[in-house]
Amino acid sequence: MIWPHTRGMTFAIGLTLILLIAGSTMPVSAEWQYLDFTGHWYDAVYVEGGITWSEAKAAAEAAGGYLATIHSDEENLFAYDLASDSTYWERWLNNELGPFLGGYQPEGAAEPDGGWAWVTGEAWSYEAWAPMEPDDSEGGEQNSLHYLGRDGYSIRYQWNDWNGDTGVVSYIMERNTDPSGAPAGGDDSPELATWVLIACTVAVGALRRRRG
């Protein structure tokens, strides 16, 4: 007989090996935070080695949520603050690339600013684009939303359109319900099963990129 804790340890070791082979590590979470204004929970997740927009979307859904959708200044600042630490950003030329959000531009939409939508289907009623964005500077491939910082700008909570297949090192996810499933005052730490799902999603994506 294999005791439950032994089985869990064996699985964890196997998962760790998968992640090492994929060139990635377990996603690092800032832990879920509640926003009274929306009644939703939010979490910033760092992924060493990077993650594409599609992979981030799948990982957020595996955690029982979705990539964050933004509908007001208050929500935008709250989501940004979760990932304001430099860990969640990476340098690219004169820019700092921040976490993915749940905005995307459907194929065939008018470039550069036509048709932007949220993964939840909610109305696109709020925008916080950085100056001169969206610009579709890579000829139609910048169809995913993320936070952007630039040299000379103290503001980093503005948006940019980005090539989702290129990827960044973090994303922000959102849930409509308590992620712990616990009553008020209970333990709100993520369940192991949730992080296993997220880690597997990231690992599979990394393996595909290495083989591609």
Secondary structure, DSSP 4 states (H G I P E B T S, - for coil): ---HHHHHHHHHHHHHHHHHHHT----EE---EEETTTTEEEEEEEEEEEE-HHHHHHHHHHTTSEE----SHHHHHHHHHHT-SGGG-EEETTEEEEEEEEEE--TTPPTTTSS-EETT--------BPTT----TTSS---EEEEEEETT-----EEEEE-TTT-EEEEEEEESS-TT-PPTTS--SPPHHHHHHHHHHHHHHHHHHHH-
